[in-house]
Amino acid sequence: MSLTSNIKPEPDGSPSEANVFESIDMALKSVEDPAAGGR
């Protein structure tokens, strides 16, 4: 299952925690402030 196309899998096949949290953080910011989402 891939939520975003920019999460790089780690050698064991798991997504990088840093990338997961960064993606979540970006998603939350875009929800809280749509003007900052670049849409």
Gaussian input, Z-matrix of N, CA and C with variables (Angstrom, degrees):
# hf/3-21g

backbone

0 1
 N
 C     1     B1
 C     2     B2     1     A1
 N     3     B3     2     A2     1     D1
 C     4     B4     3     A3     2     D2
 C     5     B5     4     A4     3     D3
 N     6     B6     5     A5     4     D4
 C     7     B7     6     A6     5     D5
 C     8     B8     7     A7     6     D6
 N     9     B9     8     A8     7     D7
 C    10    B10     9     A9     8     D8
 C    11    B11    10    A10     9     D9
 N    12    B12    11    A11    10    D10
 C    13    B13    12    A12    11    D11
 C    14    B14    13    A13    12    D12
 N    15    B15    14    A14    13    D13
 C    16    B16    15    A15    14    D14
 C    17    B17    16    A16    15    D15
 N    18    B18    17    A17    16    D16
 C    19    B19    18    A18    17    D17
 C    20    B20    19    A19    18    D18
 N    21    B21    20    A20    19    D19
 C    22    B22    21    A21    20    D20
 C    23    B23    22    A22    21    D21
 N    24    B24    23    A23    22    D22
 C    25    B25    24    A24    23    D23
 C    26    B26    25    A25    24    D24
 N    27    B27    26    A26    25    D25
 C    28    B28    27    A27    26    D26
 C    29    B29    28    A28    27    D27
 N    30    B30    29    A29    28    D28
 C    31    B31    30    A30    29    D29
 C    32    B32    31    A31    30    D30
 N    33    B33    32    A32    31    D31
 C    34    B34    33    A33    32    D32
 C    35    B35    34    A34    33    D33
 N    36    B36    35    A35    34    D34
 C    37    B37    36    A36    35    D35
 C    38    B38    37    A37    36    D36
 N    39    B39    38    A38    37    D37
 C    40    B40    39    A39    38    D38
 C    41    B41    40    A40    39    D39
 N    42    B42    41    A41    40    D40
 C    43    B43    42    A42    41    D41
 C    44    B44    43    A43    42    D42
 N    45    B45    44    A44    43    D43
 C    46    B46    45    A45    44    D44
 C    47    B47    46    A46    45    D45
 N    48    B48    47    A47    46    D46
 C    49    B49    48    A48    47    D47
 C    50    B50    49    A49    48    D48
 N    51    B51    50    A50    49    D49
 C    52    B52    51    A51    50    D50
 C    53    B53    52    A52    51    D51
 N    54    B54    53    A53    52    D52
 C    55    B55    54    A54    53    D53
 C    56    B56    55    A55    54    D54
 N    57    B57    56    A56    55    D55
 C    58    B58    57    A57    56    D56
 C    59    B59    58    A58    57    D57
 N    60    B60    59    A59    58    D58
 C    61    B61    60    A60    59    D59
 C    62    B62    61    A61    60    D60
 N    63    B63    62    A62    61    D61
 C    64    B64    63    A63    62    D62
 C    65    B65    64    A64    63    D63
 N    66    B66    65    A65    64    D64
 C    67    B67    66    A66    65    D65
 C    68    B68    67    A67    66    D66
 N    69    B69    68    A68    67    D67
 C    70    B70    69    A69    68    D68
 C    71    B71    70    A70    69    D69
 N    72    B72    71    A71    70    D70
 C    73    B73    72    A72    71    D71
 C    74    B74    73    A73    72    D72
 N    75    B75    74    A74    73    D73
 C    76    B76    75    A75    74    D74
 C    77    B77    76    A76    75    D75
 N    78    B78    77    A77    76    D76
 C    79    B79    78    A78    77    D77
 C    80    B80    79    A79    78    D78
 N    81    B81    80    A80    79    D79
 C    82    B82    81    A81    80    D80
 C    83    B83    82    A82    81    D81
 N    84    B84    83    A83    82    D82
 C    85    B85    84    A84    83    D83
 C    86    B86    85    A85    84    D84
 N    87    B87    86    A86    85    D85
 C    88    B88    87    A87    86    D86
 C    89    B89    88    A88    87    D87
 N    90    B90    89    A89    88    D88
 C    91    B91    90    A90    89    D89
 C    92    B92    91    A91    90    D90
 N    93    B93    92    A92    91    D91
 C    94    B94    93    A93    92    D92
 C    95    B95    94    A94    93    D93
 N    96    B96    95    A95    94    D94
 C    97    B97    96    A96    95    D95
 C    98    B98    97    A97    96    D96
 N    99    B99    98    A98    97    D97
 C   100   B100    99    A99    98    D98
 C   101   B101   100   A100    99    D99
 N   102   B102   101   A101   100   D100
 C   103   B103   102   A102   101   D101
 C   104   B104   103   A103   102   D102
 N   105   B105   104   A104   103   D103
 C   106   B106   105   A105   104   D104
 C   107   B107   106   A106   105   D105
 N   108   B108   107   A107   106   D106
 C   109   B109   108   A108   107   D107
 C   110   B110   109   A109   108   D108
 N   111   B111   110   A110   109   D109
 C   112   B112   111   A111   110   D110
 C   113   B113   112   A112   111   D111
 N   114   B114   113   A113   112   D112
 C   115   B115   114   A114   113   D113
 C   116   B116   115   A115   114   D114

   B1=1.4672
   B2=1.5185
   B3=1.3110
   B4=1.4615
   B5=1.5149
   B6=1.3320
   B7=1.4630
   B8=1.5141
   B9=1.3319
   B10=1.4579
   B11=1.5102
   B12=1.3108
   B13=1.4626
   B14=1.5215
   B15=1.3488
   B16=1.4625
   B17=1.5207
   B18=1.3450
   B19=1.4673
   B20=1.5229
   B21=1.3319
   B22=1.4583
   B23=1.5279
   B24=1.3245
   B25=1.4620
   B26=1.5268
   B27=1.3173
   B28=1.4552
   B29=1.5353
   B30=1.3491
   B31=1.4730
   B32=1.5271
   B33=1.3236
   B34=1.4666
   B35=1.5312
   B36=1.3232
   B37=1.4570
   B38=1.5183
   B39=1.3367
   B40=1.4539
   B41=1.5234
   B42=1.3276
   B43=1.4619
   B44=1.5213
   B45=1.3159
   B46=1.4603
   B47=1.5183
   B48=1.3340
   B49=1.4640
   B50=1.5171
   B51=1.3262
   B52=1.4601
   B53=1.5225
   B54=1.3333
   B55=1.4567
   B56=1.5215
   B57=1.3376
   B58=1.4631
   B59=1.5216
   B60=1.3335
   B61=1.4540
   B62=1.5168
   B63=1.3269
   B64=1.4649
   B65=1.5195
   B66=1.3234
   B67=1.4624
   B68=1.5219
   B69=1.3406
   B70=1.4613
   B71=1.5219
   B72=1.3385
   B73=1.4563
   B74=1.5230
   B75=1.3318
   B76=1.4617
   B77=1.5248
   B78=1.3260
   B79=1.4619
   B80=1.5238
   B81=1.3332
   B82=1.4580
   B83=1.5226
   B84=1.3285
   B85=1.4620
   B86=1.5214
   B87=1.3269
   B88=1.4637
   B89=1.5296
   B90=1.3356
   B91=1.4669
   B92=1.5264
   B93=1.3231
   B94=1.4589
   B95=1.5230
   B96=1.3361
   B97=1.4606
   B98=1.5257
   B99=1.3366
   B100=1.4693
   B101=1.5254
   B102=1.3211
   B103=1.4626
   B104=1.5252
   B105=1.3431
   B106=1.4608
   B107=1.5276
   B108=1.3316
   B109=1.4591
   B110=1.5130
   B111=1.3280
   B112=1.4582
   B113=1.5177
   B114=1.3446
   B115=1.4659
   B116=1.5031
   A1=109.16
   A2=116.41
   A3=120.15
   A4=109.70
   A5=116.67
   A6=120.26
   A7=110.87
   A8=116.44
   A9=120.57
   A10=108.63
   A11=116.99
   A12=120.69
   A13=111.96
   A14=117.83
   A15=119.11
   A16=113.29
   A17=117.94
   A18=119.77
   A19=108.39
   A20=115.48
   A21=120.22
   A22=109.23
   A23=118.38
   A24=119.43
   A25=111.93
   A26=115.72
   A27=120.71
   A28=108.12
   A29=117.72
   A30=120.52
   A31=113.67
   A32=118.01
   A33=119.64
   A34=111.53
   A35=117.20
   A36=120.65
   A37=113.78
   A38=117.25
   A39=119.76
   A40=110.06
   A41=117.70
   A42=119.12
   A43=110.91
   A44=116.14
   A45=120.78
   A46=110.04
   A47=117.38
   A48=120.51
   A49=111.17
   A50=116.87
   A51=120.31
   A52=110.11
   A53=116.88
   A54=119.71
   A55=111.71
   A56=116.59
   A57=120.16
   A58=109.75
   A59=116.75
   A60=119.86
   A61=111.58
   A62=117.26
   A63=120.20
   A64=110.23
   A65=117.01
   A66=120.68
   A67=110.68
   A68=116.48
   A69=120.63
   A70=109.83
   A71=116.66
   A72=121.35
   A73=110.75
   A74=116.54
   A75=120.50
   A76=110.59
   A77=116.85
   A78=120.58
   A79=110.83
   A80=116.62
   A81=119.96
   A82=110.93
   A83=117.04
   A84=120.17
   A85=110.93
   A86=117.05
   A87=119.81
   A88=110.60
   A89=116.56
   A90=120.24
   A91=109.95
   A92=116.61
   A93=121.05
   A94=111.69
   A95=116.80
   A96=121.34
   A97=109.41
   A98=117.55
   A99=120.38
   A100=113.10
   A101=117.83
   A102=120.69
   A103=110.87
   A104=117.16
   A105=121.07
   A106=111.09
   A107=117.20
   A108=120.50
   A109=113.09
   A110=117.35
   A111=120.42
   A112=112.97
   A113=116.35
   A114=118.41
   A115=111.96
   D1=126.80
   D2=-179.17
   D3=-121.65
   D4=118.29
   D5=179.33
   D6=-81.30
   D7=-39.48
   D8=178.99
   D9=-133.48
   D10=160.94
   D11=-176.89
   D12=-88.21
   D13=-5.40
   D14=-174.45
   D15=-103.34
   D16=4.48
   D17=177.02
   D18=-81.21
   D19=121.25
   D20=-179.33
   D21=-90.49
   D22=122.79
   D23=178.32
   D24=-66.64
   D25=144.41
   D26=173.96
   D27=-77.11
   D28=166.56
   D29=-178.81
   D30=-53.25
   D31=-30.08
   D32=-179.20
   D33=-84.40
   D34=0.23
   D35=176.79
   D36=97.84
   D37=-7.44
   D38=179.66
   D39=-87.70
   D40=144.21
   D41=177.28
   D42=-66.47
   D43=149.54
   D44=179.07
   D45=-65.64
   D46=131.09
   D47=180.00
   D48=-58.43
   D49=-41.40
   D50=-178.47
   D51=-59.91
   D52=-43.56
   D53=-179.83
   D54=-68.30
   D55=-37.03
   D56=178.24
   D57=-62.41
   D58=-50.23
   D59=-178.14
   D60=-65.95
   D61=-35.74
   D62=178.04
   D63=-64.53
   D64=-41.42
   D65=179.31
   D66=-64.88
   D67=-42.00
   D68=178.03
   D69=-63.33
   D70=-44.27
   D71=-179.14
   D72=-61.09
   D73=-43.38
   D74=179.12
   D75=-64.56
   D76=-39.73
   D77=179.71
   D78=-65.05
   D79=-43.41
   D80=178.88
   D81=-63.13
   D82=-42.35
   D83=179.80
   D84=-63.25
   D85=-38.90
   D86=-179.19
   D87=-68.51
   D88=-29.65
   D89=177.62
   D90=-75.46
   D91=-43.88
   D92=-178.51
   D93=-67.90
   D94=-36.89
   D95=-176.05
   D96=-135.60
   D97=82.12
   D98=-175.77
   D99=-56.90
   D100=-30.76
   D101=-178.99
   D102=-64.12
   D103=-28.36
   D104=-179.01
   D105=-85.00
   D106=-6.77
   D107=-178.37
   D108=-79.37
   D109=-7.51
   D110=177.71
   D111=76.30
   D112=17.86
   D113=-178.41
   D114=-94.09

